[in-house]
């Protein structure tokens, strides 16, 4: 999502090349976005604020710019409950960090500094700590341990005032040359991204009422500045002058892509509109930002709101020990101090690890129904009802498209993607027709199997039965019990194996660097990526566990800072990239490490694929480095590509080791996992197609306030994409954050689009022989030098052809 997150993996989930492996049916995920407008009526005071600027003698990893940042969220699992989301809280149980690594961290020393001061507007209450505001210091890594809600208003306002001044200076002196146009522009967007990126990230992982309020108050001012920047005619005209100049022919591909992207984005930002229409456009943008923020907050609050207290042990029969332990831990955290896994009480929530465990394993059908109904109706009633918000968002998006001269919002979305509306619809229909009969057979198989097991509901299976009986059928057919596999997938071993694979494929070494950068929670790990000579080339944070009270659901990757020549800290070598990798998996329970399902393993591999494209870029032009300027429907290629390695025997054996005995996962289980890979593939595919088709319908044909409601559209789409019709009260749209609070509006099809690229890319390794180490290394090197290295500096199709030698 261009201003969102990159995300995840799986067939059913976010962009993925193969079908996700287990689980089954249901739901969407949550993402975020924000904005609103606030006018100051109080007296304004001005106080100098000093920004501390590091000397240029040391390299530096600051944070990234450009437009509004976006992350890539995971897809909503197809028939699976495998959402790239899972959450959990717990202590970090990775390998202890050797003292030698801690003390050897890069850039630990405090740089020599020089400061420059700017005038910052703030209210009297905000002035007290302005000079010590952590948001107003330049930093190598964001001071996540120091940033508080009280810093947001004065910090953002001071920053915006400085950036306003920088923008005015740029407009006054701009020339159609790289040093006089692109470089100062990149510095402006980077300053905003560094600070705003830290604040918005904290809202995703450490949400609280004070932080929400502060962001809501200043976000309109931030959006207003972005609009002013995006609609700058001097900048727009300078980019057009570059494109029309005699020098255009000798510009690098990367620079041409920057110029073309800037011109296109300026038009999409309303630069060419008449004054009255531009004012209307800006009001729409402000309101959309506000509505998206509120949508995401409602989903998070509605998810947190549901709690099911269980006191009778018979009601949790069938739940695996890990889920029972989590339910008891949750009860303790909710005030039931004496709760134990053995005797209860237990609390079930809509948090993914809890929800998925109930749907797949609880023998109590009544409990499954209650939890399922609560999940599909999240944020659809009362003060958290998102229905009106959705209609307003769709109405405003349609108005925005018309102002820009497009027929509908989907055309606006496709203006910066590989596909067209017609091509996306064509792909979805081709996949739908191929998936329908297998999905019909999937349901018939479930009915027959449940009847053979004496299930009274066999002839009338409902939505809360599908996951449960799917798991039983899979266990019977392939003799695989996912819960029994957990001991083989402990988080420390999985990460070890993942890092070994990265070394084999791409020649990089990843080492713990905890203590090098401040973190927002004790569970967060920090890693450094080194090239084969041992020199650092990137860093990343990893936040693995669910924290339902403060962390939004899902799994995602996002940028902290991007690679950039312009923002070099030593004047010669480019600034190195830093990434966030966030998951929501089962936390450690008791004295055990986090024991993962195979789905959770896939999710980590998926997000790491996104992170690799950000971190291993060799593109020095900051505005197209890494994932920046990569068309949205191509950006899932690396993430879905990495998922394939979970089914590679040597890789699986390297990550699948019993956390107590060290014994590798038995070979016969590996073969069963491989055989089960396409279990219920038709159903899983149809679920994703429902989401993607509904997304396009709402953004092409739906008329807010017309004869159909958004739920009517969903039911109409489901007639073609769901063998088992949704319940009348199914309001999953009210929690479909991907398209209403994330970057996937008229873009959810991207997960399927990118699967084509991703599957074909992996086949290059199969062609060379997955057991041929030399061939794997050679193909991995080529993948790194093209797909991972070129970033948005070349069109995705050209990048793919450079890797594969042909079109997909």
C-alpha positions, 0 to 999 in steps of 0.5 A: 500500500503506498502509504501503508504496509507491506505485508504478508504471505500466503495464499489466503492471506496477503499476496502469496504464491501458494495456498496457505497451509492450514486453518480455514475460513473467515475474516479480515484484518485491521490496519491503520491510517489517520488524519483530521483537522484542528484549528487553533483558537487559543493564543499561540506562543512561539519558542525556539526549538533546537534540532540536533544534527549529528556530525557527518563523520559517522554513518547513520540510520534515520527514518524515511520520507516521501508522501505519506508512509504506508505499510504492507499488511498481510492479507485476510486469510482465505478460508483460513483463519490464518490471518497475517495477524495473530497477536500475543504478549509475553517475554522475549525468548530468543537466544541470549545476546552475547556481550560481544555483540552488544558492545560491538554495535554500530554507531552506539557512540553519541555523535558530535552535534551541531544544532539549528533552531526554529520557531515552533508554535505551541500552547502554554501547556506544551511549551515546558519541555519543547527543548527536550522533546525527543521528536525534535532531535535528529536521531540514528534510531527513533527514541521509542522509549522516550516518545510520549503523547505529550510530545506529539502536539508541540513536536509535530507543530514545530517540525511542520513550521520548519518544513513550511519554511523549507518548502517556501525556500525550495519554491523560491529557489527551485530549478529543474536540476537534481540538486535544486529540486529533487535533493531538497525535496527528499530532505523535506519529506524525509524530515516529516517521515522520520518523526511522523513515522515514529509517532504513527508506529507507536500508535500501531504497537502501543496505542492509548487514548492520550496518543490517539487524541494528540495524533487526531489533533495535529494530523489535519495540520500534517495532512494540510502540509502534505497537500501543500507539498503535493500541490506545489506548482513550482515543484510540479513545473520543475519536474515537467521541465526536467522531462521536457529538457534535452538532458532527459534522454541521458538520465538514469532509469531511476531518475526518470522513474522519479520524475514521472512518478512525481508528475503523476502523483502531483496530478493525483494530488490535485495540482492541476485543479482550479482553485475552488476544486482544489479546495474541495479536493483538500477538504475530501483528503482531510475528511478521508484521513479522519475517517480512516483513522476512526475506522481502524480505532473502532476495529481495534476497540471492538476486537478488545471489547469482547471477552468470554469468561469460562468457568466450566472445564467442559466448555474448553474441551478440545482446545490445545494446551497452548490455547488453554494456557493463553486463556488462563494468562488472559484471565489473570491479566483481567483480574482473575489472579488465581486463574490456572490452565488446569482449573480456570477460569479462562477468558476467550477473546477475538484476538487471533490466537484465541479466536483461531484456537476456538474455531478450529478446536473447541468441541463446544459448538455453542461456544464456536457459534458465539465467538464466530458471530462476535467476530463477523459483527465487530465494529458494526453496532453502537458507538463503534459502528463503522457502517456510516464511516464506510459509506462516507469513505466510499462517497468521498473517494468517488467524489475525489475520482470525479474531481480528478477526471476519473470515472471511479476510484478504482481508476484512480487506484490503478493509475499507479499500479501494473494492472487496469480495472479490466485486467484485474477483473479478468484475473479474478474471474479466471481464478474464480471459475477455476476455484468454484468446483473444487470449493463445492467438493471441499464442502461436500467432503466436510459433510461426508466426513463429519457424518462419518464421525457421527456429528449431529450437525453434518447435514447442516454445517454452518460457518462455525463448523467449517474450521473445526471439521476442516481440521479434523478432516486434515488430521485424518487425511494427512495424519497431521495435528498442527498443535502437536507440531508446535513444539517443533517450531519454537521462535528462536529456531525458526529465526535461526533457520530463516537467517541461515536461508538468507545467508545461503540465498543472498549472502548476508549475515544477520546478528542480534544487536539488542541494545543498539536501538531503543525499543517500545516493548521488552519483547522487541528484538533488534537485528543488524544485517551485514554483507559477506565482509561483515559490514553493516548494510541494514537493521530491523526491529522484530516485534513478534507477540500479540498484545491485545490491549495496545497493539493492532492486529495483523502482521506487517512490515514497514520502513523506519528509514530508507536507503538514500544517497542524499541523506548520507551521514558521512557525505559519501556512503548512502544512508542505510535502511532500517525496517519494522517487522511486526507479527501477532503470534502466540506469546510464550506460555509459562516457561516455554518459548513461543511455539508456533503453528506452521501458519505463523512460520509462513507469516514470519517468512512472508514479512521477512520477504518484504523486509529483505526488499527494503533492506537489500536494495542497492538503489541510492536514489532515495525516492525509489530505493527498496519498496518505494515507487514499486507498483502496489500489485508487484510489491508482494512478490518477495514476500510470497516468494519467501513463503515457498521456502517453508516447504523446502525440505532442508529449510523446514528441517533447519527450522523444525527442531523440537524445542526440548530435545533438538530432534528434527521434525520427522521426515514423514511429517514433512511429506505430509505437510507437503501433501497437505499444502493444497488442502481445501485450496478451492475454498481458500482461493474463493475466500480471497477472491470474495475480498478482492471482488468486493473491493473492486465492486465497491470502488467501481459500481457501488453508489452510496445512498443508492438502492443497494447497501454495502452489505447487499453488494457483499451478499451479491458478490458472495453468490459467486464467491462463497459456496456457503452463503454468509449469515444475514448478520455478517458485517465483516466489511465493518472490520475490513481494514485493508481497504478502509484503514489501509492502502488496499482500496481497489487494490486487494486484488494485488495479492493474487496478481503478485502470486503469478510473479512470485510463483514464477520467480520461485520456479527459477530455483526449481529449474536449477534444482533445489538440492543443487547448492551452487545453482540455488546460490547463483539464482539467489544472487540473481534474485538479490541483484534484480528483484531485491536490489533495483527497488522502484527504479525500474518498472516491475515487469522490467525487473522481473524480466531481468531476473527470469529472462522472460515475462511471467 
